[in-house]
């Protein structure tokens, strides 16, 4: 394996780890929102959005945002941002459904 391939694998491993961490924060966000723990909900929402936005920004800066072998990273980061924002806007899940 040459140096360029090794670097690409390391980048992919790093992005994968960051997206998994972001997904874990999103899961904690949903659980906290469902149980009414507002401070944990806010912290996890901020971390989810920041990590996912950082991944998208770095993919854009590396010119890999729409590469066929990196499109899954773009979709994962974008979907985490969209799902978190929609959940915050709609107020779902909430501990006391109307």
ChimeraX attribute file (.defattr): number of C-alpha atoms within 10 A of each C-alpha:
attribute: neighborCount
match mode: 1-to-1
recipient: residues
	/A:1	5
	/A:2	6
	/A:3	8
	/A:4	9
	/A:5	10
	/A:6	11
	/A:7	11
	/A:8	11
	/A:9	12
	/A:10	12
	/A:11	13
	/A:12	15
	/A:13	12
	/A:14	13
	/A:15	22
	/A:16	16
	/A:17	12
	/A:18	18
	/A:19	20
	/A:20	14
	/A:21	16
	/A:22	24
	/A:23	18
	/A:24	14
	/A:25	23
	/A:26	23
	/A:27	15
	/A:28	18
	/A:29	27
	/A:30	21
	/A:31	17
	/A:32	20
	/A:33	24
	/A:34	18
	/A:35	14
	/A:36	15
	/A:37	14
	/A:38	13
	/A:39	12
	/A:40	17
	/A:41	21
	/A:42	15
	/A:43	13
	/A:44	23
	/A:45	25
	/A:46	16
	/A:47	16
	/A:48	28
	/A:49	22
	/A:50	14
	/A:51	21
	/A:52	25
	/A:53	17
	/A:54	15
	/A:55	23
	/A:56	21
	/A:57	14
	/A:58	14
	/A:59	20
	/A:60	13
	/A:61	10
	/A:62	9
	/A:63	10
	/A:64	16
	/A:65	20
	/A:66	14
	/A:67	12
	/A:68	8
	/A:69	10
	/A:70	14
	/A:71	13
	/A:72	14
	/A:73	22
	/A:74	20
	/A:75	14
	/A:76	19
	/A:77	24
	/A:78	16
	/A:79	13
	/A:80	21
	/A:81	22
	/A:82	13
	/A:83	13
	/A:84	19
	/A:85	15
	/A:86	11
	/A:87	17
	/A:88	15
	/A:89	9
	/A:90	9
	/A:91	12
	/A:92	14
	/A:93	17
	/A:94	17
	/A:95	13
	/A:96	8
	/A:97	8
	/A:98	4
